[in-house]
Amino acid sequence: MAELRLGPLLRYADGSSATVWVEASRPCTAEVRGDRGAHGEIRTFQIAGHHYALIPVTGLTPGTSQVYEVFLDGTRVWPLPDSPFPPSALHSPADGDTVRVTFGSCRWAAPPDGGKDPVGPDALDTLAARIAADPDAERPDVLVLLGDQVYADETSPATRRWLAARRDLSEPPGSEVADYEEYTRLYYESWLDPEVRWLLSTVPTCMIFDDHDISDDWNTSAAWLADMRATSWWRERLLSGLMSYWVYQHLGNLTPDELATDPLYAAVRHHPDGTDELRGFACRADADPASVRWSYRRDFGRVRLLMVDTRAARVLDEEHRSMLDPGEARWLREQALADRESYDHLLVGTSLPWLLPHLVHDAEAWNAALCRGDRGARWARFGEDLRRRADLEHWAAFPASFDALAALFAEAGSGPEAPATVLVLSGDVHHAYVAEPTWPSGGGPQARVLQLTCSPVHNSVPLSIRLGFRFGWSAPARLLGRRFAAHGGCPRPPVVWRRTGGPWFGNQLMTLTLRGRSARLRLERARGNGVLKTVEESALTGS
C-alpha cells in the first residue's frame, strides 16, 4: 500500500483551480477530494527512487473554501490520524478581494535534539499555531519564501549522524550534503515539522532558491565557481541541488497552464523513471545557465508578483558582470511593463536586497571595481578575497544591474498606468528593514517604491550582525562608504535612499495587506511563548 512520505503542499491556487504536491512511498495514483466538489488525480512520477505527484485540482469556486483530503490508490492518507490541526482547505480568492502576502527567508529547519532551540522560536511554527487556533481568522493568501529553504552546507546534528551512517564524513564534502538522496533528507527534516507541514498544506506558497539551497555564496564570482568546479564533489552537489529544487520547489511555482506546456515535466511523467531526463536538464543548466529560467510570474487579482532568480542567472565575467543574464533581464522588463493597467501593485521577489545599508552598498560597489582590475592586479586579488570573506555579492556588487533595476522601477511606476506601489521583497541579510529610494536627477516614479527586507524566519542573528548593520545605516558609516567608493572611482548610484523602518532583529515575518490601491505592512516576530508579536505596522499608501 502506498504511504504519504511528504506533503501535501498546497502550491498554486486561484479562483477555480489549484495544485497540490505530494511524495509517496511507491508508484500510485494521487488524488485530492474536496468536500464541495473539487477534485483532481494524477499518477506519480519517479526520480532517483522517489515518487512524486503534483495534483491539478479543479472545481473550485471564487470566494469559497473547501476542506480537502488526499488519497493514494484510493486509500485516504491525509489528514493524518488523530491530527491536532484543523482540516486542510483550498481557499479560492474572489476578484477584488484583499490580498495578503506573507514573506521571509532563511529557515534553518532542524529541530533541537532536546531542550531549548538554539536559534529561537520558528516564525513559521508560530504562524501555523495562530492559524490553527482560529482557522476563520485572517490568514495569508500566499506565503512567499525567498530563499534558503534548506541548508545544504549547514546540516543539523541529526542529519550529520544520518550522513555518517551512509558515508565517510572525513571525505569531501564532509557533513554537507553530497547527492540527491541527501537533499531529500533536508526536505524531510524541514517539511515534516508538524506545524509547518500543516501550514504548507493549507496556505499556497511561492518559492525561490538562494545560496544555501546549493552552497554558501553560490556564484559569487567566476573565480569562486572555478575553484568549486576543481573539487571532486561540486558537480554532483550542484546537479543534485538543481534536480531536487526542480522537484520540491520549482514545479509548484508554475501555473496549471505552464505545467501543461512544460516539456521537461511532460518527459519526466512520460518515462517510468525520469531521473535521466531531469539530470540531463540539470547538466544543461550547469553548462549554460541562460538556457533555463527559474524566475516566474504569479498574479493575485490586481497584484503582480515577479519572482526573480538572482543566483543561477548571473553573468560572472568581471568585464560584463550582471545579476541577470540578458534573457533574464529582458524577461523581467517585459513582465513588469506588460499590461500595467491590470495591476495596482508590483511585487518583485529577489532573495538579495536591492537597497542595502549605505556602507554595505558602497563597499560592494568599491569591491566590484577592485575585482574588475580598476586599481591594478594586487587590488584585484585583495578584492576577490574580501568579496568571499565578507559576502559582498548583492545587487550593489553588480553596479550595472543595480542601475538597470532603478531605471525599470522608475519606468514601471510612471505614467497614467502607474501602480500605487512597486515593492521589492527580499531576505538573506538576517534582519528586517524598510528603505525608500528617491531619484535626485528627476524622472522618479509616481508609484511609491520600497525595499522590504525580512529575514530570518528561523536562524541565528549573532551580535556582530546586529552591531554591523546598525552601524551600516548610520551617518558615520555613510561617510566611510563614500571614501570606499571614491577609492574605487565608483559613480554615484542613480537613486538615494533612506531607511524608514528598522533595523529589526529576530525570527520574523512581514505581511503585506493589499486592497485596491491601498497597501499596509506588518512585521511580526516569533516569541518564546509560541506567538507572533507585532513589531511594526504602517500604511504604505495614502489611500
C-alpha positions as CSV (number, residue, x, y, z in Angstrom):
1,M,0.0,0.0,0.0
2,A,1.3,3.4,-0.9
3,E,2.1,5.7,2.0
4,L,2.4,9.5,2.2
5,R,6.1,10.3,2.7
6,L,5.9,14.1,2.5
7,G,3.2,16.7,1.9
8,P,0.6,17.6,0.9
9,L,1.8,21.1,-0.1
10,L,-0.8,23.5,-1.5
11,R,1.3,25.3,-4.1
12,Y,-0.9,27.1,-6.6
13,A,-4.5,28.4,-6.0
14,D,-6.7,30.8,-8.0
15,G,-10.4,31.2,-8.2
16,S,-11.1,27.9,-10.0
17,S,-8.0,25.6,-9.7
18,A,-5.1,24.6,-7.5
19,T,-2.1,22.3,-7.4
20,V,-1.2,20.0,-4.5
21,W,2.3,18.4,-4.3
22,V,2.9,15.1,-2.5
23,E,5.6,12.5,-2.2
24,A,4.5,8.8,-1.9
25,S,6.3,5.7,-0.9
26,R,5.7,3.9,-4.2
27,P,4.1,4.4,-7.6
28,C,0.4,5.1,-7.3
29,T,-2.4,7.4,-8.3
30,A,-2.6,10.5,-6.1
31,E,-6.0,12.1,-5.6
32,V,-7.4,15.2,-4.0
33,R,-11.1,15.3,-3.0
34,G,-12.7,18.5,-1.8
35,D,-15.9,18.5,0.3
36,R,-17.7,20.8,-2.1
37,G,-16.8,19.1,-5.4
38,A,-13.2,20.0,-6.0
39,H,-11.2,17.1,-7.4
40,G,-8.0,16.1,-9.1
41,E,-5.9,13.0,-9.6
42,I,-2.7,12.0,-11.4
43,R,-0.1,9.2,-11.5
44,T,3.1,9.7,-9.6
45,F,6.4,10.2,-11.4
46,Q,9.8,8.7,-10.3
47,I,13.1,10.5,-9.7
48,A,16.0,8.6,-8.1
49,G,13.8,6.0,-6.4
50,H,11.3,8.6,-5.1
51,H,7.7,9.0,-6.2
52,Y,6.1,12.4,-6.6
53,A,2.9,14.0,-7.9
54,L,1.7,17.5,-8.5
55,I,-2.1,17.0,-8.5
56,P,-4.1,19.5,-10.6
57,V,-7.3,20.3,-8.8
58,T,-10.4,21.8,-10.5
59,G,-13.9,22.5,-9.3
60,L,-13.1,25.5,-7.0
61,T,-15.5,28.5,-6.8
62,P,-14.2,32.0,-6.3
63,G,-14.6,33.4,-2.8
64,T,-15.1,30.0,-1.1
65,S,-13.1,27.4,0.8
66,Q,-13.2,23.6,0.6
67,V,-11.8,21.1,3.1
68,Y,-9.8,18.5,1.2
69,E,-8.4,15.0,1.7
70,V,-5.6,13.2,-0.1
71,F,-5.9,9.6,-1.3
72,L,-3.2,7.3,-2.7
73,D,-4.6,4.4,-4.8
74,G,-8.0,5.1,-3.2
75,T,-6.8,5.0,0.5
76,R,-7.0,8.2,2.5
77,V,-3.6,9.3,3.7
78,W,-4.4,12.9,4.7
79,P,-5.4,14.3,7.2
80,L,-3.2,12.2,9.4
81,P,-5.0,10.0,12.0
82,D,-5.5,11.9,15.3
83,S,-4.2,15.2,13.8
84,P,-4.4,18.0,16.3
85,F,-4.8,20.5,13.4
86,P,-8.0,21.7,11.7
87,P,-8.7,20.2,8.2
88,S,-6.6,21.5,5.4
89,A,-8.5,23.7,3.0
90,L,-8.4,25.0,-0.5
91,H,-9.1,28.8,-0.4
92,S,-10.2,30.3,-3.7
93,P,-9.9,34.1,-3.8
94,A,-12.6,36.3,-5.4
95,D,-11.8,39.1,-7.8
96,G,-11.4,42.3,-5.8
97,D,-10.6,40.6,-2.5
98,T,-7.9,41.8,-0.2
99,V,-4.6,40.0,-1.0
100,R,-2.4,39.2,2.0
101,V,1.2,38.3,1.1
102,T,3.4,37.0,4.0
103,F,7.1,36.6,3.2
104,G,10.5,35.9,4.7
105,S,13.7,33.8,4.1
106,C,16.4,31.8,5.8
107,R,14.8,29.0,7.6
108,W,17.3,26.6,9.2
109,A,14.7,23.9,9.8
110,A,16.4,21.4,12.1
111,P,14.6,20.9,15.4
112,P,16.7,20.9,18.6
113,D,17.9,17.5,19.8
114,G,16.3,18.3,23.1
115,G,15.8,21.3,25.3
116,K,16.0,24.9,24.1
117,D,16.0,25.7,20.3
118,P,19.5,27.1,19.7
119,V,18.2,29.7,17.2
120,G,15.0,30.6,18.9
121,P,11.3,30.1,18.0
122,D,10.4,29.3,14.4
123,A,8.3,32.0,12.8
124,L,6.5,29.5,10.6
125,D,5.7,27.3,13.5
126,T,4.1,30.3,15.3
127,L,2.2,31.4,12.2
128,A,0.8,27.8,11.9
129,A,-0.2,27.8,15.6
130,R,-2.1,31.1,15.2
131,I,-4.0,30.0,12.1
132,A,-4.8,26.6,13.6
133,A,-6.2,28.3,16.7
134,D,-8.7,30.3,14.6
135,P,-8.9,28.9,11.1
136,D,-11.6,31.5,10.1
137,A,-9.5,34.5,11.2
138,E,-7.1,36.4,8.9
139,R,-4.5,34.3,7.1
140,P,-2.1,34.8,4.2
141,D,-3.4,34.3,0.7
142,V,0.2,33.3,-0.2
143,L,3.4,32.6,1.6
144,V,6.5,33.8,-0.3
145,L,9.7,32.0,0.7
146,L,12.6,34.0,-0.6
147,G,15.5,31.5,-0.3
148,D,17.5,29.2,1.9
149,Q,14.5,26.9,2.3
150,V,17.2,24.2,3.0
151,Y,20.8,24.5,4.1
152,A,22.9,22.1,2.0
153,D,26.1,23.3,3.7
154,E,24.9,23.7,7.4
155,T,23.4,20.4,8.4
156,S,21.9,19.6,11.8
157,P,23.4,17.1,14.4
158,A,20.7,14.6,13.5
159,T,21.4,14.9,9.8
160,R,25.1,14.6,10.4
161,R,24.5,11.3,12.2
162,W,22.4,10.1,9.3
163,L,25.1,11.1,6.8
164,A,27.8,9.4,8.9
165,A,25.8,6.1,8.7
166,R,25.8,6.5,5.0
167,R,29.4,7.5,4.1
168,D,32.7,8.6,5.5
169,L,32.4,12.2,6.6
170,S,36.2,12.6,6.6
171,E,35.9,12.7,2.8
172,P,34.7,15.8,1.0
173,P,32.1,17.3,1.2
174,G,32.2,16.1,4.8
175,S,29.0,16.9,6.8
176,E,27.5,18.9,3.9
177,V,25.0,17.1,1.5
178,A,26.5,15.3,-1.5
179,D,23.8,13.9,-3.7
180,Y,20.1,13.8,-4.4
181,E,19.2,11.3,-1.7
182,E,20.9,13.5,0.9
183,Y,18.9,16.5,-0.4
184,T,15.7,14.6,0.2
185,R,16.8,14.3,3.8
186,L,16.9,18.1,4.1
187,Y,13.4,18.4,2.8
188,Y,12.1,15.7,5.1
189,E,13.7,17.5,8.1
190,S,12.2,20.8,7.1
191,W,8.7,19.9,5.8
192,L,7.8,17.1,8.3
193,D,7.9,19.5,11.1
194,P,4.2,19.0,12.2
195,E,3.2,22.7,12.4
196,V,5.0,23.6,9.1
197,R,3.6,20.5,7.4
198,W,0.1,21.6,8.2
199,L,0.7,25.2,7.3
200,L,2.1,24.3,3.9
201,S,-1.0,22.1,3.3
202,T,-3.4,25.0,3.6
203,V,-1.6,28.2,2.6
204,P,-0.3,28.4,-1.0
205,T,3.4,29.0,-1.4
206,C,5.8,30.6,-3.9
207,M,9.5,29.8,-3.5
208,I,12.8,30.7,-5.0
209,F,16.3,29.5,-4.1
210,D,19.2,31.4,-2.6
211,D,22.8,30.4,-2.0
212,H,22.4,27.9,0.9
213,D,20.0,25.8,-1.1
214,I,23.1,24.9,-3.1
215,S,26.2,26.3,-1.2
216,D,27.1,29.4,0.7
217,D,27.9,32.3,-1.7
218,W,26.8,30.3,-4.7
219,N,28.0,32.0,-7.9
220,T,29.8,34.9,-6.1
221,S,32.3,35.2,-8.9
222,A,33.9,33.4,-11.8
223,A,37.0,32.7,-9.7
224,W,34.8,31.2,-6.9
225,L,33.0,29.0,-9.5
226,A,36.3,27.8,-11.0
227,D,37.6,26.8,-7.5
228,M,34.4,24.9,-6.8
229,R,34.5,23.1,-10.2
230,A,38.0,22.0,-9.4
231,T,36.8,20.0,-6.4
232,S,35.8,16.3,-6.6
233,W,32.3,16.8,-5.2
234,W,31.0,20.1,-6.6
235,R,29.4,18.8,-9.8
236,E,27.3,16.2,-8.0
237,R,26.2,18.7,-5.4
238,L,25.1,21.2,-8.0
239,L,23.3,18.7,-10.2
240,S,21.6,17.2,-7.2
241,G,20.7,20.6,-5.8
242,L,19.1,21.7,-9.1
243,M,17.3,18.4,-9.6
244,S,15.9,18.5,-6.1
245,Y,14.9,22.2,-6.3
246,W,13.0,21.4,-9.6
247,V,11.1,18.6,-7.9
248,Y,10.5,20.1,-4.4
249,Q,10.2,23.8,-5.1
250,H,10.1,24.9,-8.8
251,L,7.4,22.7,-10.1
252,G,4.9,24.0,-7.7
253,N,5.7,27.6,-8.7
254,L,4.2,27.0,-12.1
255,T,0.6,27.7,-13.1
256,P,-1.5,24.8,-14.4
257,D,-1.2,26.2,-17.9
258,E,2.6,26.4,-17.6
259,L,2.7,22.8,-16.4
260,A,0.6,21.6,-19.3
261,T,3.2,23.0,-21.8
262,D,6.4,22.3,-19.9
263,P,8.5,19.8,-22.0
264,L,10.6,18.6,-19.1
265,Y,7.6,17.9,-16.9
266,A,6.0,16.0,-19.8
267,A,9.2,14.0,-20.4
268,V,9.6,13.1,-16.7
269,R,6.0,12.0,-16.5
270,H,6.2,10.0,-19.7
271,H,9.1,7.8,-18.6
272,P,8.8,5.1,-15.9
273,D,11.9,6.7,-14.3
274,G,12.5,10.4,-15.2
275,T,15.9,10.6,-13.4
276,D,17.9,10.7,-16.6
277,E,15.7,13.4,-18.2
278,L,16.0,15.6,-15.1
279,R,19.7,15.0,-14.7
280,G,20.2,16.0,-18.3
281,F,18.3,19.2,-17.7
282,A,20.5,20.0,-14.7
283,C,23.6,19.3,-16.8
284,R,22.4,21.8,-19.4
285,A,21.6,24.3,-16.7
286,D,25.1,24.0,-15.3
287,A,26.8,24.3,-18.8
288,D,24.6,27.2,-19.9
289,P,22.7,28.9,-17.1
290,A,21.0,31.1,-19.6
291,S,19.2,28.1,-21.1
292,V,17.0,27.8,-18.0
293,R,14.6,30.3,-16.5
294,W,13.9,29.8,-12.8
295,S,12.1,33.1,-12.5
296,Y,8.4,33.2,-12.8
297,R,5.3,35.4,-12.5
298,R,2.2,35.0,-10.4
299,D,-0.9,37.2,-10.4
300,F,-3.2,37.6,-7.4
301,G,-6.1,39.7,-8.6
302,R,-4.6,43.1,-9.2
303,V,-1.3,42.2,-7.5
304,R,1.5,41.1,-9.8
305,L,4.4,39.1,-8.2
306,L,7.6,38.6,-10.2
307,M,10.0,36.1,-8.5
308,V,13.5,36.7,-9.8
309,D,16.4,34.2,-9.9
310,T,19.4,36.1,-8.6
311,R,21.7,33.1,-8.3
312,A,21.8,30.8,-11.3
313,A,21.1,33.6,-13.8
314,R,24.3,35.6,-13.1
315,V,26.9,36.6,-15.6
316,L,30.2,36.3,-13.8
317,D,32.8,37.6,-16.3
318,E,34.4,40.5,-14.5
319,E,34.2,42.8,-17.5
320,H,30.5,42.1,-18.0
321,R,29.2,41.2,-14.5
322,S,25.5,41.1,-14.3
323,M,23.0,39.9,-11.7
324,L,20.8,38.7,-14.6
325,D,21.8,37.3,-18.0
326,P,20.4,39.3,-20.9
327,G,17.5,37.0,-21.5
328,E,16.5,37.1,-17.8
329,A,16.8,40.9,-17.7
330,R,14.6,41.1,-20.8
331,W,12.0,38.8,-19.2
332,L,11.9,40.9,-16.1
333,R,11.4,44.1,-18.0
334,E,8.7,42.6,-20.2
335,Q,6.8,41.2,-17.3
336,A,7.0,44.4,-15.3
337,L,5.8,46.6,-18.2
338,A,3.2,44.3,-19.8
339,D,-0.5,45.3,-19.3
340,R,0.3,47.7,-16.5
341,E,-3.4,48.7,-16.3
342,S,-4.1,45.2,-15.0
343,Y,-2.3,45.6,-11.7
344,D,-2.3,48.1,-8.7
345,H,0.8,46.7,-7.0
346,L,4.0,45.3,-8.5
347,L,5.9,43.0,-6.1
348,V,9.4,41.9,-7.2
349,G,10.7,39.0,-5.1
350,T,14.5,38.9,-5.1
351,S,16.3,36.9,-2.4
352,L,19.0,39.5,-2.2
353,P,18.1,43.1,-1.2
354,W,18.3,45.8,-3.9
355,L,18.8,48.6,-1.3
356,L,21.3,47.9,1.5
357,P,22.7,49.9,4.3
358,H,24.8,52.7,2.7
359,L,28.1,51.4,4.0
360,V,27.5,47.9,2.6
361,H,26.3,49.3,-0.7
362,D,29.4,51.4,-1.2
363,A,31.7,48.6,0.0
364,E,30.2,46.3,-2.6
365,A,30.5,48.8,-5.4
366,W,34.1,49.5,-4.4
367,N,34.9,45.8,-4.2
368,A,33.4,45.3,-7.7
369,A,35.7,47.9,-9.1
370,L,38.7,46.3,-7.4
371,C,37.9,42.9,-8.7
372,R,37.4,44.3,-12.2
373,G,41.0,45.4,-12.0
374,D,40.4,49.2,-11.9
375,R,43.1,49.6,-9.3
376,G,45.5,47.0,-10.6
377,A,46.2,43.3,-10.2
378,R,47.2,43.4,-6.5
379,W,44.0,45.2,-5.5
380,A,42.0,42.7,-7.7
381,R,43.4,39.8,-5.7
382,F,42.7,41.5,-2.5
383,G,39.2,42.3,-3.7
384,E,38.4,38.7,-4.6
385,D,39.5,37.5,-1.2
386,L,37.5,40.2,0.5
387,R,34.4,39.5,-1.7
388,R,34.3,35.9,-0.4
389,R,35.1,36.6,3.2
390,A,32.6,39.4,3.6
391,D,29.8,38.1,1.3
392,L,30.0,41.2,-1.0
393,E,27.6,39.9,-3.7
394,H,24.3,41.7,-3.6
395,W,22.8,43.9,-6.3
396,A,25.3,46.6,-5.3
397,A,28.2,44.3,-6.3
398,F,26.7,44.3,-9.8
399,P,26.5,48.1,-10.4
400,A,25.1,48.0,-13.9
401,S,22.3,45.6,-12.7
402,F,21.6,47.9,-9.8
403,D,21.2,50.9,-12.1
404,A,19.1,48.9,-14.6
405,L,16.7,47.9,-11.8
406,A,16.4,51.5,-10.7
407,A,15.5,52.5,-14.2
408,L,13.0,49.7,-14.6
409,F,11.2,50.7,-11.4
410,A,11.1,54.3,-12.5
411,E,9.5,53.3,-15.8
412,A,7.1,50.8,-14.4
413,G,6.0,53.3,-11.7
414,S,5.4,56.2,-14.0
415,G,2.7,57.4,-16.4
416,P,-1.1,57.1,-16.4
417,E,-1.0,53.4,-15.9
418,A,1.4,53.6,-12.9
419,P,0.6,51.2,-10.0
420,A,0.2,52.5,-6.5
421,T,3.4,50.7,-5.3
422,V,6.5,48.9,-6.5
423,L,7.6,46.8,-3.6
424,V,10.9,44.8,-3.6
425,L,10.6,41.8,-1.3
426,S,13.9,40.4,-0.1
427,G,15.6,38.4,2.7
428,D,19.1,37.0,3.1
429,V,20.7,39.6,5.5
430,H,19.3,38.3,8.8
431,H,17.5,41.4,9.8
432,A,14.4,43.4,8.7
433,Y,14.1,46.9,7.5
434,V,12.2,49.3,5.1
435,A,14.1,51.6,2.8
436,E,12.8,54.1,0.3
437,P,14.6,55.5,-2.7
438,T,14.3,58.8,-4.5
439,W,15.6,59.8,-7.9
440,P,17.6,63.0,-7.4
441,S,18.1,63.7,-11.1
442,G,14.4,63.7,-11.7
443,G,12.4,61.2,-13.6
444,G,11.3,59.4,-10.4
445,P,8.1,57.4,-10.5
446,Q,4.6,58.3,-9.1
447,A,4.3,54.9,-7.5
448,R,5.8,54.5,-4.1
449,V,8.9,52.3,-4.4
450,L,10.1,50.5,-1.2
451,Q,12.7,47.9,-0.3
452,L,11.1,45.5,2.2
453,T,13.6,43.1,3.7
454,C,12.7,40.3,6.1
455,S,14.9,37.5,7.5
456,P,15.4,35.2,9.1
457,V,12.4,33.0,9.5
458,H,14.4,30.7,11.8
459,N,18.1,31.2,12.2
460,S,20.7,32.8,14.5
461,V,21.4,36.5,14.5
462,P,24.8,37.0,16.0
463,L,25.7,40.2,18.0
464,S,28.2,41.1,15.3
465,I,25.5,41.2,12.6
466,R,23.3,43.3,14.8
467,L,26.0,45.8,15.6
468,G,27.3,45.8,12.0
469,F,24.0,46.5,10.3
470,R,23.0,49.1,12.9
471,F,26.3,50.9,12.2
472,G,25.9,50.4,8.4
473,W,22.8,52.6,8.4
474,S,24.5,55.4,10.4
475,A,25.7,58.8,9.2
476,P,29.4,58.0,10.0
477,A,29.1,54.8,8.0
478,R,27.7,56.7,5.1
479,L,30.8,58.9,5.1
480,L,33.1,55.9,5.4
481,G,31.3,54.3,2.5
482,R,31.8,57.3,0.3
483,R,35.6,57.0,1.0
484,F,35.5,53.4,-0.3
485,A,33.5,54.5,-3.4
486,A,35.9,57.3,-4.1
487,H,38.9,55.0,-3.9
488,G,37.3,52.7,-6.4
489,G,36.2,55.5,-8.7
490,C,32.6,54.4,-8.4
491,P,30.0,56.8,-9.8
492,R,27.1,57.7,-7.5
493,P,24.1,55.4,-7.9
494,P,21.0,56.8,-9.8
495,V,19.0,56.8,-6.6
496,V,19.5,57.9,-3.0
497,W,17.6,56.1,-0.2
498,R,16.8,56.4,3.4
499,R,15.9,53.8,6.0
500,T,12.2,54.4,7.0
501,G,11.9,51.4,9.3
502,G,14.2,49.1,11.3
503,P,16.6,47.5,11.7
504,W,14.6,44.8,13.4
505,F,16.2,41.5,14.6
506,G,14.9,38.1,15.4
507,N,12.9,35.3,13.7
508,Q,10.2,37.2,11.9
509,L,7.8,37.5,9.0
510,M,6.4,40.5,7.1
511,T,2.8,40.6,5.8
512,L,1.5,42.9,3.1
513,T,-2.2,43.6,3.0
514,L,-3.2,44.9,-0.4
515,R,-6.7,46.0,-1.4
516,G,-7.4,48.2,-4.4
517,R,-4.6,50.8,-4.4
518,S,-4.0,50.7,-0.6
519,A,-1.2,48.8,1.0
520,R,-0.3,48.1,4.6
521,L,2.7,46.4,6.1
522,R,3.0,44.4,9.3
523,L,6.2,42.9,10.8
524,E,5.8,40.2,13.4
525,R,8.4,38.5,15.5
526,A,8.2,35.0,16.9
527,R,8.3,35.0,20.7
528,G,9.3,32.3,23.1
529,N,5.7,31.7,24.2
530,G,4.8,30.5,20.7
531,V,3.1,33.6,19.4
532,L,3.8,36.2,16.8
533,K,4.1,39.7,18.2
534,T,3.5,42.7,16.0
535,V,6.7,44.9,16.0
536,E,5.7,47.4,13.3
537,E,2.5,48.2,11.4
538,S,2.1,51.0,9.0
539,A,0.3,52.2,5.9
540,L,2.4,52.3,2.7
541,T,-0.1,54.3,0.7
542,G,-2.3,57.2,1.5
543,S,-5.5,55.6,0.2
